């Protein structure tokens, strides 16, 4: 995933948080709105960062994975990143691609956000871009450095979910992924991409 210009480079692909999985929504409760979804994601990410050393990389991964799946529209992101090859893939291959992409996203967050040094996230009111919304956020580090992270949100049955991440406010995570994935799929098909995504996740989870 595209790194930020610091050791905390992660998608924020992107980019997936409560210290435990988000609680199931009570029957009849309103779906999460766009800002609330991002706020819950950041709250969990910060909480995991504060416990980073105790949890270790794999512990952080286990905490973050279910929230990544809850926060991001991973199937849609995988489909768009795979491009035309998605239609050529079998349903089983599509499921494998989605699972591998989810795993890599969570592993990237777990590996990169490995400590807390006073960072904070700021969230601005969502901008309507029918049928989508754009949630603008900033990562403010303790030394004053600021990184802009914007999220394209799409409505789903269980509320708004992240469909793309714009690093530095404008660089599309999915656009970068699509170019990379196209060359891999061209050389070895969907199975080659599945294998590579798992390989990258394994490397991240193995630690330094």
Secondary structure, 3 states (H helix, E strand, C coil): CCCCCCCCCCCCCCCCCCCCCCCCCCCCCCCECHHHHHHHHHHHHHHHHHCHHHHHHHHHHHHHHHHHHHHECHHHHHHHHHCCHHHHCCHHHHHHHHHHHHHHHHHHHHHHCCCCCCCEEEECCCEEECCEEEEEEEEECCCCCEEEEEEEEEEECCEEEEEEEEECCCEEHHHHHHHHHHHHHHHHHHHHHHHHHHHHHHHHHCCC
